[in-house]
Amino acid sequence: MTNWARNITFNAARVHRPSSVERLREIVAGGPSVRALGSGHSFNRIADTDGDLVSVAELPRTVEVDRAAATVTVSGGLRFAEFTGAVHDAGLALHNLGSLPHISVAGACATGTHGSGVGNGALASAVRALDIVTADGEILSLARGDKDFAGAVVALGAAGIVTRMTLDLVPAYDIRQWVYEGLPYGRLRERFDDILSAAYSVSLFTRWRTDLVEQIWLKHRVGDDERATALAGGLGAEPADGPRHPVPGMDPVTCTEQSGVAGPWHERLPHFRPEFTPSNGEELQSEYFVAREDGLAAFDALARVRDRIAPVLQIGEIRTVAADEYWLSPAYGRDSVAFHFTWIADTAAVTPVLGVIEEALAPFGVRPHWGKLFTMAPERVRALYERSADFETLLAKLDPRGTFRNDFITRYFPGDQAQRGA
């Protein structure tokens, strides 16, 4: 088996797709080494194991909307596109979505995946409660406010296997999506925060080749049209004359509707339509988070090394994420600007460039996305998370024999390996 991008071949001895929670509990309790596999949209070995891989995609599907509580409870293996329509039909919505509706809810939350918007937290910030199969095969239920909750949501699959999640909802809303082209870097520097705040969700796309942001994607809630139009009019960019794909020259048929056509939140907040595979996997990805107040300085630092970035890049994206409370979230404790890189599918060519980026962003306490490519030393990564020791304590409590550990987890959170027999 490989991941979606096919740059990782899993080393698992066995792959399980249990059709019941009872069978999942048996697998976990009987296996010395178990890792959960979501939609496979990770680019490093975070999900790998030489033991057993377990997909929860075949567990009984749950989509329970509670209008009174404004929540939806879903099975962890569901992809966002598989339940957001039902949420919308109930008159409710998630606060935000990632660019891909094809990813699993449990996997996305476990790695700190996000959408965009200065007021929008990562996807995990909607989690109100979750059920986890722990190392002894028992089910642990945690809810917001519980002692271990903030450590168990963005847990990289190391706390257990998530079977159900309850997500907070808001009243349903419609979105208009506009694309603008040709924003000069100079104008971006002059109005960096204004531009990133110009709509409910904002994405800037650049190939780091010239002094231009090739595209700005503005997703604004219907009702905020006048404000959004006024802000866009001062950007120094021109409205696109038709649909666009984030990567210039690629067919936009896979992308969500643009040109200001209003539509429900779940059909506009993602960049891509669920009925299409957004690409064939011929890419690698990295993403780095800095505090929002350092965003402009970080942008300038990257611009200074763009001659190293551009030759191996398909497209870069700049987004914002609101702060959250989850111990291992890249947005933990700070409003953030995220710099995303979609690379060519050449690991040998891309890897040295990651080091260049990480050195350029080091002065800003840069945090990497857990599920994407990075080369930062483990001790440096741990130092960026003030609750990393608490996380290791939590793992020792929930998984004393190291069932859910793999080389990736042990590398970044070694804990007391002597006690585990390592």
N, C-alpha and C positions, 0 to 999 in steps of 0.2 A: 504493500500500500504506500501511496505517496500523499503529500499534502496537495492542496489546490494548485499551488504554483509548481509542483513537481521538483522543487529543489531539495526536498527532504523525503528520503525513503525510510519509513518507520521500521524499527528493529524488533517490533513486537513478535513474541512467540505465538500469540493467539489474538484473534479479534472477536469480540463478543457483541452481539446485538440483541440483548434480552428484550422480550416482549412483555415482561411484567416486572414490577418493583421487587417482588419476592425473589425472582431469579437473579436480578441485579444484586440483591443483598447476599445471596449465596455466592456469587462470583467474587464479590469484594471480600467477604469473610474468609473465603478459601484460597485467595490468591496472595502470594507474598509481595507482588508488585503489580499495581493496577493504575492506569491513567485513563482519564476521560478524553474522548475524542469528539469535538464538536463538528462544525462544518468544514474543518480542515483549512480554514483561511488564516493560518499562522505561517510564518516564514522562517522560524527557527525551530529548535528541538524542544520547545516547551511541552508538547504533548507526547513526546517520544518515550518509549520504555522498551526494555528487553523482556518484560513480563507480558501482562495482558492489557490490551487496549479495549475500552468499552465505549460503544456508542449508545446514547439514550434516545436516539431518534425513533426507535421502534417501540418505545414505551407507549401505553395508552395515551392518546392525545387529550389534553385538557385545555379548554378555553372557557373559563367561568367568569363572566362579567358581573360585578356587583355594582349596580347603579347607585344604590344608597351610599355605599362606602367609597365609591369612585375608585374601584380597583379592578384588575383582571388577574386571575390566577391561571398560569399556563404551565404545561409540562416543559422541563428544561431543554429538551431536544428540539422544540419547535423553532423554526426560523421566523423572523419578524413578519415576513410577508404572509405567513400562514395564519396569523391571528389578528393583525392590525385592521383588516377589513371588518371583522366581527366587532371589534372595539368601536370602530367608526359607526357601524350600523346601530350601536347602542347609544349613540350621541356623545361618545367620549373619545379621548385621544391620549396618546403618550406625549410628553412634553417635547420630545425630540427623537430623531432616528439617525442612524449612521448613513453613510453614503451608499451602502449595499444593504438591501432588504433580504439578502440571501443568507445572512449569517445567523447562527443559533443564539437564542437569547441568553442561555447560560454561559456559553463560551465568550460572547461579547462582553457580558458583565464581569466575568472572571478576569479579564485582561485589561479592563479600563477603557474599552472602545467607546467612541463618542461621536456626536454629530458636530454642529457648530452653533455659535450664538453666545454673545457676551453674558447673557442671563441664563444659559442652558448648561446644566451639569451633564456629565457623562451619562451614558445609558444606565449605568448601575445606580445613579442617584435616584431613579424611580423605584428601586427595590424596597418593598415594605417588609417582606418576609420570604424565607426560603426553607426548603427541606433538603437535607443533605444525608446521603448514606455515608456513614463514617467507617473507619477501618475495621470495626468489629461487626459490621453488617447491620448496625442499628440505624434508625432514622432520627436525626437531630433536627428539630424545628427551631429556627431563630427568627426574631422579629426586631424591627427597629427599636432601639432602646435597650435591648438585651446586651449583656456585658461583652459578648464575643462577636456581636453582629458586624461591627465596623471592620473587623479583621477577616470575616468569613465571606464577604461578598466579592471583593476583588482579591481572590485568594490563589489565582493561577492554577487551580485544580488541585492544590496541595492539601486542602482541608477535607476533601471528600468529593463525592459525585452528586451534583445538584439534580434533583428529580422534579422539583416544582418551585416556581417563583411567583410571588404576588407583587404586582407593579402598581404604583400610584398612577391615577389618570386625571385628566383635566377635561373641561368641556371641549367637544369637537370644534375644530376651526378649519378654515380654508386658507390656502396659500397661493400667492401669485409668485411666479419665478421669472426673473429677468436676467439676461446675460448682457454684460457690457464688455467692450474690448479696448485694448490699447491704453491701459493706465500707466503713465510714466512713473518710474521709480521715484523721481523727485516729488511728484504730487503725493505719492503714497507716504513718503517721509514727512511731508508737511502736515498730513491729515491722517496719520496712521490709525489712531484710536477712533476717529470719526468714521473712517471707511470700514473698519472692522465692526462698527456698531450701526452700520447703515441699514440693516434689516434684521428680522428675527433670526435668520441664519445667513451667514456670509462665508463664501469660499473664494479665495484668490488663487488663481492658477498661473504659474510661471515656469518656464523651462530654464531660467537662470542663464539665458544666452545673450540677452540684450537688456537695455534699461527699461523694459516694459513688463508689466503684468499682463499677459496675453488676454486673460478673461477674469471677470468678476461675476460670480453667481450670487444674486440677491434673492433670497426667499423671504418675502414679507407677508405677514398675516393680513388677510383682507380686512379692511378697516383702517390699516396704517398706510394706505396707498399714497395719500398726499404727502406725508412726512418722508416716505421712502423715495418718492419721485423727486422731491426737493433736494434730498441728500445726493441722489444719483446724478442730478443735473450739475452738481459742482465737482464731480470726480475728475473731469478731464478725460473721460473715456466715452466711447460711442456705443449706443445700443447695437447689439448684434442684429443682422438683417435676416436671421433665420435660426433654427435650432443649432446648437453646438454640442460637441463632445469635449470633455476636459482636455483630451489629447488632440491638439490641432491636426486636422486632416482625417481623423477617424469618423466613421459613420455615426451620427447622433441618434439613429433609430433606437438604440438601446437606452437612451437617456430619458428622464422624466420630462414632462411637457414644460415648455418655456414660453417666451414671448408674452408673459403676463396673463395667460389663460388660467383662471381660478380653478382650483381643484382641492379635494380633501387632503389633509395633512399627510396621510400615508402615501399619497401619490405624488407629492412634491418635495418633501423633505429629503428623501434619498436622491442621489444623483442618477441612479439607474433603475430601470423597470424590473420587476420581479420575473416577468415572463421571458426575459433575455438573460443569457450569461454575459456579464459586462465585458469580459475578455476571455481569451482562451488559456489564461494562466501564464502567458509568456512574459512574466514580470516578477520582480522582487520588490519588497517594500520596507521602508524604515520610517520612523516618526519620532520627533523629539519635542519635548515640552519645556517651556521656560515660563517664568512668572510674567503676567501680562505687562507689568511696568517695564520689563526688560525686552519686550517684544521688538521694539524698533531697533534697539542696539543689537539684538540677536540677528535681525534681518540684515543690518549693515555688515555684521561679522560674516554672514553667509555670502553676501554679495562680494565680499573681498576674496572669497575662495571659489567663486562660481566657475572659474576656468577648470577646476578639478571636478566640479559637480556636473556641469552640462554635458560632457561627452558620454556619460553613462546613464543619463536621466531621460525618462520619457516625459514626465511632468511632475512638478512640485505643487503642493497645495498648502495654503496658510489658513488656519481656522482658529477660533477661540473656544475655550471651555471654562465654565464657571467652577469655582472651587467646590470640593466635597470633603467628606469626613472619613473616607475609606483609607485604611492605613497604607495600602500599596497602590492606590490610584495615582497615576502620573499628575493628576490635578489636586492631590491631597493638600489641603490647607492654603491653596493659592489659586486665584484666577489665572488662567494660563493662555498662552499662544502656542499652538501646535504647528510645527513645520513637518509636513509629510513629503516623502519622496517615493515616487514610483520609478523603479530602476529598470534597465534592460535585464534580461534573464542571463546574467553572466556574473556568478558569485565572485570569481577571481578578480574581475575588473572592478566590481563594486566595493568589495571589502576594504581596500586601502582608502577609498573615499570616505567611508564611514569614520575612520580615524581622523581624517582631516576635519570633518564636520564636528565631531565630538570635541576635538581640540579647540575649534573656533567658538563653540558654545559653552565650553567649560566654565568661563567666568560667570555664567548665569545660572549655575546649579541645574544644568540640563538633565532631564529625566527621559529615558527612552521608553517607547511603547513596548510592553512586555512580550507581545506576540510577533514582533517584527525584528528585522536585522539590526544588531548593534554590536559593538566590540568593547564597550566600557568594562573596566576591571570590576570584579564582583565587590570588592571592598569599597570602591568608589560609588557603585550603585547603592549598596546598603546605606552608605553615609547620607544619601539624599533623602532617606525615609526615616524620620525620627521615631517611628513606631516599629521599625524592623525587628528590634529585640522582642517587642511584644508579639509580633507575628510568629517569631520562632517559638516563643513560649506557647502560643496557641497551637501550633503544629505539634509540639511535644505532648500537649494535652489531648488533642483530638486524634492524633495518629502516632502513638508512642513507638510502634514498631516500623514506621517509615513505609507503610503500604503505598502511599500516594507520592512518595518521593521518586524523583528520577535524577539524572545527572544535572539537568538544568536547575531544578530546585535546590539540589545540594550545593551546586556551584555558587548560587547567590544567597542561599540561606542555609549554611552548613549545620547550624545548631550544634548539639553535642553528639557528634558522630561516634565517639568512643562508646557512649552509652547505647547507641543503636547497633553496635557491633560492626561498624564500618571501618 
